[in-house]
């Protein structure tokens, strides 16, 4: 049986083992990605993981700010382009507005897109 993969997208915090365990993903291989670019590169090279947990603020600011929300938008577009369902997703961000935006985007896509 293939080992499940879990992406932890966060530029500062190390993957939280108790949080991951609470998602029933103790057996998952945890991939810690710390930027939008590393997230995009991983998915383009290896495909979708089984589970993703997003942080919103990834330390990139300015006009080309790339954060957890832009990573979630990339994920939605990747799923559309490849006709794939979203993997399981969560958001561990301490930014309440950013968290709401990420989960709102993913929840709305999941409700509206039929596989």
For each residue, the residues with C-beta under 8 A, 3 or more apart:
1:
2:
3: 27 28 29
4: 25 27 28 29 49 50 51
5: 28 29 31 46 49 50 51
6: 15 20 23 25 28 29 30 31 49 50 51 52 53
7: 31 33 39 42 49 51 52 53
8: 15 16 20 30 31 32 33 53
9: 33 34 39 52 53 54 55 58 68 71
10: 13 14 15 32 34 53 55 58 92
11: 34 35 55 57 58 59
12: 34 55 59
13: 10 16 55 92
14: 10 32
15: 6 8 10 19 20 30 32
16: 8 13 19 20 92
17: 20 21
18: 21 22
19: 15 16 22 23 53 92
20: 6 8 15 16 17 23 25 26 28 30 53
21: 17 18 24 25 26
22: 18 19
23: 6 19 20 51 53 88 90
24: 21
25: 4 6 20 21 28 50 51
26: 20 21
27: 3 4
28: 3 4 5 6 20 25 50 51
29: 3 4 5 6
30: 6 8 15 20
31: 5 6 7 8 42 49
32: 8 10 14 15
33: 7 8 9 38 39 42
34: 9 10 11 12 38 58
35: 11 38 39 58 59 60 66
36: 39 40 58 60 66 67 70 71 74
37: 40 41 66
38: 33 34 35 41 42
39: 7 9 33 35 36 42 43 71 74
40: 36 37 43 44 71 74
41: 37 38 44 45
42: 7 31 33 38 39 45 46 49
43: 39 40 46 47 48 49 74 75 78
44: 40 41
45: 41 42
46: 5 42 43 49
47: 43
48: 43 78 79 84 87
49: 4 5 6 7 31 42 43 46 52 87
50: 4 5 6 25 28 87 88
51: 4 5 6 7 23 25 28 87 88 89 90
52: 6 7 9 49 75 87 88 89 90
53: 6 7 8 9 10 19 20 23 89 90 91 92
54: 9 68 71 72 89 90 91 92 93 102
55: 9 10 11 12 13 58 68 91 92 93
56: 67 68 69 91 93 95 98 99 101 102
57: 11 67 68 93 95 98
58: 9 10 11 34 35 36 55 66 67 68 71
59: 11 12 35
60: 35 36 64 65 66 67
61: 65
62: 65
63:
64: 60
65: 60 61 62 70
66: 35 36 37 58 60 70 71
67: 36 56 57 58 60 70 71 98
68: 9 54 55 56 57 58 71 72 91 93 98 102
69: 56 72 73 98 101 102 105
70: 36 65 66 67 73 74
71: 9 36 39 40 54 58 66 67 68 74 75
72: 54 68 69 75 76 89 102 105 106
73: 69 70 76 77 105
74: 36 39 40 43 70 71 77 78
75: 43 52 71 72 78 79 86 89 106
76: 72 73 79 80 86 105 106 109
77: 73 74 80 81
78: 43 48 74 75 81 82 84
79: 48 75 76 82 83 84 85 86 109 113
80: 76 77 83 113
81: 77 78
82: 78 79
83: 79 80 115
84: 48 78 79 115
85: 79 115
86: 75 76 79 89 106 109 110
87: 48 49 50 51 52
88: 23 50 51 52
89: 51 52 53 54 72 75 86 106
90: 23 51 52 53 54
91: 53 54 55 56 68 99 102 103
92: 10 13 16 19 53 54 55
93: 54 55 56 57 68 98 99 102
94: 99
95: 56 57 98 99
96: 99 100
97: 100 101
98: 56 57 67 68 69 93 95 101 102
99: 56 91 93 94 95 96 102 103
100: 96 97 103 104
101: 56 69 97 98 104 105
102: 54 56 68 69 72 91 93 98 99 105 106
103: 91 99 100 106 107
104: 100 101 107 108
105: 69 72 73 76 101 102 108 109
106: 72 75 76 86 89 102 103 109 110
107: 103 104 110 111
108: 104 105 111 112
109: 76 79 86 105 106 112 113
110: 86 106 107 113
111: 107 108
112: 108 109
113: 79 80 109 110
114:
115: 83 84 85
